[in-house]
């Protein structure tokens, strides 16, 4: 995995944190942490999108965030476990992994003005 895909992975993991923060923050410090996590995840996403196809980067980023958020809600916060949720998350992850596998790591062509 190259550095740009590592940015996508880290950005997706940080996305899970800020999404949890949107639901569970209750004081100024938790909200401040949520805002910092939002900024960090999008900065990582922007860095990766400079060198990788933006559509694939965004799909992988949101896939990691979605799957991680659903799993965290079930495992940590007591959200009801439903087999259909797991099946749908697995379907999402198969699509995201497929996109990553068929995408080259070449930088997109520069747009001239």
Long-range contacts (C-beta under 8 A, 24 or more apart in sequence): 2-105, 4-47, 4-48, 4-51, 4-52, 4-105, 5-48, 5-52, 5-60, 5-100, 5-105, 7-44, 7-45, 7-47, 7-48, 8-44, 8-45, 8-48, 8-52, 8-57, 8-60, 8-61, 8-64, 9-64, 10-44, 11-40, 11-41, 11-42, 11-43, 11-44, 11-45, 11-48, 11-61, 11-64, 12-41, 12-60, 12-61, 12-62, 12-63, 12-64, 12-65, 12-68, 13-64, 13-68, 14-40, 14-41, 14-44, 15-41, 15-61, 15-62, 15-64, 15-65, 15-68, 15-69, 16-64, 16-65, 16-68, 16-69, 16-72, 19-65, 19-69, 20-69, 20-72, 20-77, 24-77, 51-107, 51-108, 52-103, 52-105, 52-107, 52-108, 53-103, 53-108, 54-108, 56-99, 56-100, 56-103, 59-95, 59-96, 59-99, 60-96, 60-99, 60-100, 63-92, 63-93, 63-95, 63-96, 64-96, 66-92, 67-92, 67-93
